[in-house]
Amino acid sequence: MIKKLIGLMVAMLMLFSLVACNRPDDVNFGVFYNLQEAYDIGFLNEQDLMSIAYYHGSLDSVGGTFVPTPKEPDILSPEIEKSIKETRASTLRIETYSDGTLKQPEATVSDVMIIGYFGKYSNCFAIMLQDSYYDYMDVVRSVDIAGVTFNYSNSNSILIWRDNKMDL
C-alpha cells in the first residue's frame, strides 16, 4: 500500500513538473527592438534606416538619388508572421502592473495584427504592430535616428523583430 502511495506521489510530482516546465508563456519566439536600439546594436545601418523610412512613407527620396533596398521577401511568410505575433502575445502575457498582477494573461496570437511591414535587414524584420489591448494616441511626431527622420501620426512606432531561434 505504501509503495503504491509513493508511486502515485512520484507520478503526480513528475506530471506537475512536466506541466510547470512547459508553460507556453515562457516560450521565447523572438525579440523586439525599437529602431534606435537596433541601430545601436548594429542590426541596422543608415541605408537600412533610409529604406525603412522610405517604405514607411517618411522618406520620398534624397535629392532624387536614393534607391531603397528592395523588400526581400516582398511579404512576410505565414511562419514569420506567426512567430512575430507569438512573440508579441507572449510579451503581453508577462507584462505586469506595478503591484505585480499580470496585465493581459489571456493574450493570444489572434489579438495581434501586423499593420506594416517595411523589409528584412540583417535577419531582422521591420514591422508595426497593433493589438487588442493598447490604444495609440493621435499625435504627430518625428523621431530622428542617425540623421533619418521617421514621421508618425500616432504613438505607435516601427519595431525591429529578430528571431532568436534560428538564422533567418
N, C-alpha and C positions, 0 to 999 in steps of 0.2 A: 504494500500500500504506500509506504513512504517513497519507494523507488518510483512509483507511478506519479506521485505528487511532485517529486523533484524533477522528473522528466517533463511533466506538464509545465512546471515553472520555468525550466530551461527553454522549452519550446516557446512559451509566451514571451520570455525575455528576448529570444532571438527574433521573433516576429516583431516585437516593439522596436528593437534596434534596426531592423531592416526598414520599417516604415519611417522611423525618425531620421535615418541617414539618407533617405531618398526623397526628401521633400522637393517638389518641383520648383518651389520658390527659391531654393538655393542653387539652382542650375544657372550657370553664367553663360549667356549666349553671346555676349559681346560687350563693348564698352562705348559709351558716348563721350564725345569731347566737344567743347564749343570751338569755333573757328580759331580763336586766339590760342587755345591750348594745343590744338592740332598743328598749328604753325610753329609754335614754340618748341614742341617735341620734335618737329622735323617731318611730320606726316604730309604736310603741305608746303609748297614753295610759292613764290609770288605769281608764277604762271598759273598754278592751280587756283589760287585765290581769285585771280582775274577771270579765269574760266568759270568758276562757281558764281562770281558776281554777274558775269555775262548771262549765264543760264537762269539766274535768279531774276534778271531784269534790272539789276542795279548798274550795269555797265553795257552801254551800247557798243562802243569801240573806243580805242585810244588813238585819236588822230587818224582814224580810218585804217590803221595798220595792224591792230590787234586781231589775231585769229585765235579763237578759243580752242582748247584741247577738245577733240571730239569726245562725246559721251560714249564710252565703251564700258559696259554694254549700254545700248541706247535706252533700254528699260530694265528695271530690276527683275531678276528671275524670281519665280514664286518662292524658291528656297531662301534666297537672301531677304526678300520682303518678309517672310515669316520669321526669320531669325531676328530681324530688326524689331518687329512687333513683339516678339517674345522677350527681347531684351527690355523694351520699354514697359511691358506688362509686369515683368519681374521687378523692375525698378519701382514701379508704382506700388507693388505689393509689400515692399520692405520699407517704404518711406514712413516716417513716424512724426507725430506731433511732439511738442516739447515735453509732454507728460509720458511719452514712450508708447502711446497707443498707435496702432497702425492706421494710416490714412485711408488706404484703399486695398484692404486684404483680399477683396474679391475681384480685383482687376484681371481681365483676360485679354488675349490677343484681339478679340473682336471689339474691344474698347479702343483700340489704337488704329489710327489712319495715317498713311504716308501721304502728305498733301503736296510734296515737292521732292523731285529727285534731280540733282544737279551734276551727276557724274561720279566716276570712280577714280580715285587718285591714291597711288601708293597703297593699294589694298584697303582703302578706306572709301566709304560711300558718303557723299554729301546729300543730306536729306532734310526735310522739315516734317515734323510730326504734329499730330493733333490727337487728343484722347478725350474720352467722355468725362473726365474729371476736372479739367482746367479750362477756364475761360481766359482768353487773351485780351487785354485791354487795347482798345483802339488808340494808338499813339504813333505819330510819325516820328521816326528816329533813324539815325545813321550811326553805323559802327565802322570805325577805321581800323584796319589790320594791315600792317606793312604797306601803308600807302594806298590800299584798296578800300573803297568805301562801299558798304553794304547798306542799302536803304530798306527799311521795314515800315509797314503800315500798322503794325500792332506789336505786342510784346513778345510774340513768338520769334524764334531765331533759327537759323540754319545750324544743324548739328552734324558732326562727323561721327559715323559709326564704324567701328573696326571689330571684325570677328576675331576673338582671341583663341578660337579652337583650331583654326586651320589657316594656311596661307592661301589667300584668295587670289 
